[in-house]
Amino acid sequence: MLTAEVIRYIYNSQKRFISCDDCGITYSHSDYNVLLDHQKIIYIKYKGPQKKNATLCHECFCHNIQKACSLVDGRVKLVDGSEAYILNFSDYNG
């Protein structure tokens, strides 16, 4: 099973922006926090079966999971703060 972690609110970071390693969509930390509050975008730290750690937006995360499903069972443990969810992407057609 793969593991991923939601990137929650960002404060006091040396980087001033957060961006997706695949598509490059970028937001300032303050803009990201507002968008996260309104459930418009979410960034996820993800390590695929053949990949180093990546920061991905939710759309790129889903595309990467689809590619990884042929290599693993299609399940992902998504950690969001103190909560953890098991997502099943084995039938995902995204």
C-alpha positions as CSV (number, residue, x, y, z in Angstrom):
1,M,0.0,0.0,0.0
2,L,1.2,3.5,-0.9
3,T,1.2,6.3,1.6
4,A,0.5,10.0,1.0
5,E,0.2,13.0,3.3
6,V,-2.0,16.1,3.0
7,I,0.0,19.3,3.2
8,R,-1.9,21.4,5.7
9,Y,-1.5,25.0,6.5
10,I,1.9,26.5,5.9
11,Y,3.5,29.0,8.1
12,N,7.1,30.2,8.7
13,S,8.7,28.4,5.8
14,Q,11.8,29.6,3.9
15,K,10.0,29.0,0.6
16,R,7.3,31.6,-0.1
17,F,5.4,29.4,-2.5
18,I,4.1,25.9,-2.9
19,S,4.0,24.2,-6.3
20,C,3.1,20.9,-7.8
21,D,6.1,19.0,-9.0
22,D,4.2,17.6,-12.0
23,C,2.1,20.4,-13.5
24,G,3.9,23.4,-11.8
25,I,0.7,25.1,-10.5
26,T,2.0,27.5,-7.8
27,Y,0.4,29.5,-5.0
28,S,1.8,31.7,-2.2
29,H,1.4,30.1,1.2
30,S,-1.4,32.6,2.2
31,D,-3.3,31.9,-1.0
32,Y,-2.9,28.2,-0.6
33,N,-4.2,28.3,3.0
34,V,-7.4,30.2,1.8
35,L,-7.9,27.8,-1.1
36,L,-7.5,24.8,1.2
37,D,-10.1,26.3,3.6
38,H,-12.5,26.6,0.8
39,Q,-11.7,23.1,-0.5
40,K,-10.5,24.4,-3.9
41,I,-7.1,22.7,-4.0
42,I,-5.1,20.4,-1.9
43,Y,-1.4,19.5,-2.1
44,I,-0.2,16.1,-1.2
45,K,3.2,14.7,-0.3
46,Y,3.5,11.4,-2.2
47,K,6.1,8.8,-2.9
48,G,5.1,6.5,-5.8
49,P,6.5,3.0,-6.2
50,Q,9.3,4.3,-8.6
51,K,9.5,7.9,-7.5
52,K,11.2,10.1,-4.9
53,N,9.0,12.2,-2.7
54,A,6.9,14.7,-4.6
55,T,4.5,17.5,-3.8
56,L,1.5,17.1,-6.0
57,C,-1.8,18.9,-6.5
58,H,-4.9,16.7,-6.1
59,E,-5.3,16.3,-9.9
60,C,-1.7,15.2,-10.5
61,F,-1.9,12.9,-7.4
62,C,-4.9,11.1,-9.0
63,H,-3.1,10.7,-12.3
64,N,0.0,9.4,-10.6
65,I,-2.1,6.9,-8.6
66,Q,-3.6,5.6,-11.9
67,K,-0.2,4.9,-13.3
68,A,0.9,3.2,-10.0
69,C,-2.1,0.9,-9.9
70,S,-0.5,-1.5,-12.3
71,L,2.5,-1.8,-9.9
72,V,0.7,-2.0,-6.6
73,D,-2.8,-3.0,-5.3
74,G,-4.2,0.5,-6.0
75,R,-4.7,1.4,-2.3
76,V,-3.4,4.5,-0.7
77,K,-3.2,5.5,2.9
78,L,-3.9,9.2,3.0
79,V,-2.8,10.9,6.2
80,D,-4.5,14.2,7.0
81,G,-3.3,15.5,10.4
82,S,-4.5,13.0,13.0
83,E,-6.9,11.3,10.6
84,A,-6.0,8.5,8.1
85,Y,-8.0,7.3,5.2
86,I,-7.6,4.3,2.9
87,L,-8.4,5.2,-0.7
88,N,-9.0,2.5,-3.3
89,F,-7.9,3.6,-6.8
90,S,-7.9,0.1,-8.3
91,D,-10.9,0.9,-10.6
92,Y,-10.0,4.6,-11.2
93,N,-10.3,5.7,-14.8
94,G,-9.3,9.4,-14.3
